[in-house]
Amino acid sequence: MTMLREIHRRARKIAPQVIAACLVGYFAYHAVQGERGLHARVQLQKDLEQAEAIAHDLAAERHAMERRVALLRPDSLDPDMLEERARQVLNFTRENEAVVFLETESP
């Protein structure tokens, strides 16, 4: 019986420390592995960098398209650009010209 009392007495002394250690471990685990933990933050930063790179590429592509469209405006019409665009739209070539078809990547 004295053995049980000794175990019970020691259990009462260490129970708060064990509970506190479990709580600290629980919160530490979720701070690293949780939905908003360190690993999730690293993944979000990678996703953000990829999205910014895509946005930069799209902005450059848009800028190039805007430059080409500006050449077709009536106030600054470029004859070469107009001829190139007319040939594309009308599917027209001259007799002495060779047509080379290039494969384009579809988005």
C-alpha positions as CSV (number, residue, x, y, z in Angstrom):
1,M,0.0,0.0,0.0
2,T,2.8,2.3,0.7
3,M,4.2,1.8,-2.8
4,L,0.9,3.0,-4.2
5,R,0.9,6.1,-2.0
6,E,4.5,6.9,-3.1
7,I,3.6,6.5,-6.8
8,H,0.5,8.7,-6.3
9,R,2.5,11.4,-4.4
10,R,5.2,11.5,-7.1
11,A,2.7,11.5,-9.9
12,R,1.0,14.6,-8.4
13,K,4.4,16.4,-8.3
14,I,5.4,15.7,-11.9
15,A,1.9,15.8,-13.5
16,P,2.0,19.6,-14.1
17,Q,5.5,19.4,-15.7
18,V,4.4,16.6,-18.0
19,I,1.2,18.4,-19.0
20,A,3.2,21.6,-19.7
21,A,5.8,19.7,-21.7
22,C,2.9,18.1,-23.8
23,L,1.4,21.5,-24.4
24,V,4.7,23.0,-25.4
25,G,5.3,20.1,-27.8
26,Y,1.9,20.4,-29.3
27,F,2.2,24.1,-30.0
28,A,5.8,23.7,-31.3
29,Y,4.8,21.0,-33.7
30,H,1.9,23.1,-35.1
31,A,4.2,26.2,-35.3
32,V,6.4,24.2,-37.7
33,Q,4.1,21.7,-39.4
34,G,0.7,23.4,-39.1
35,E,-1.5,24.9,-41.7
36,R,0.1,28.3,-41.1
37,G,3.5,27.0,-39.8
38,L,7.0,27.6,-41.1
39,H,6.8,24.9,-43.8
40,A,3.6,26.4,-45.2
41,R,5.2,29.9,-45.2
42,V,8.1,28.6,-47.2
43,Q,5.8,27.0,-49.7
44,L,3.7,30.2,-50.0
45,Q,6.9,32.2,-50.7
46,K,7.8,29.8,-53.5
47,D,4.4,30.1,-54.9
48,L,4.6,33.9,-54.7
49,E,8.0,33.9,-56.5
50,Q,6.6,31.7,-59.3
51,A,3.5,34.0,-59.6
52,E,5.7,37.1,-59.8
53,A,7.8,35.5,-62.5
54,I,4.7,34.6,-64.5
55,A,3.4,38.2,-64.0
56,H,6.7,39.6,-65.2
57,D,6.7,37.4,-68.3
58,L,3.1,38.4,-69.1
59,A,3.9,42.1,-68.6
60,A,6.8,41.8,-71.1
61,E,4.6,40.0,-73.6
62,R,1.8,42.7,-73.1
63,H,4.4,45.4,-73.6
64,A,5.6,43.8,-76.9
65,M,2.0,43.5,-78.1
66,E,1.2,47.1,-77.2
67,R,4.3,48.2,-79.2
68,R,3.1,46.3,-82.3
69,V,-0.4,47.7,-81.9
70,A,1.0,51.2,-81.6
71,L,2.6,50.7,-85.0
72,L,-0.8,50.0,-86.6
73,R,-2.5,53.1,-85.3
74,P,-3.5,55.6,-88.0
75,D,-1.4,58.5,-86.6
76,S,1.8,56.4,-86.7
77,L,1.2,53.8,-89.3
78,D,4.2,51.7,-90.3
79,P,3.9,50.5,-93.9
80,D,5.9,47.3,-93.2
81,M,3.8,46.4,-90.2
82,L,0.6,47.1,-92.2
83,E,1.8,44.9,-95.1
84,E,2.8,42.1,-92.7
85,R,-0.6,42.2,-90.9
86,A,-2.5,42.3,-94.2
87,R,-0.7,39.3,-95.5
88,Q,-1.5,37.4,-92.3
89,V,-5.1,38.3,-92.4
90,L,-5.7,37.8,-96.1
91,N,-3.3,34.8,-96.3
92,F,-1.6,36.4,-99.3
93,T,1.9,35.9,-100.8
94,R,3.6,37.0,-103.9
95,E,4.7,34.5,-106.6
96,N,8.4,34.7,-105.9
97,E,8.0,34.4,-102.1
98,A,8.6,31.2,-100.0
99,V,6.4,30.5,-97.0
100,V,7.9,28.8,-93.9
101,F,5.5,27.5,-91.4
102,L,6.7,27.5,-87.8
103,E,5.2,25.5,-85.0
104,T,3.8,27.8,-82.3
105,E,3.2,26.8,-78.7
106,S,-0.4,27.0,-77.7
107,P,-1.1,28.4,-74.2
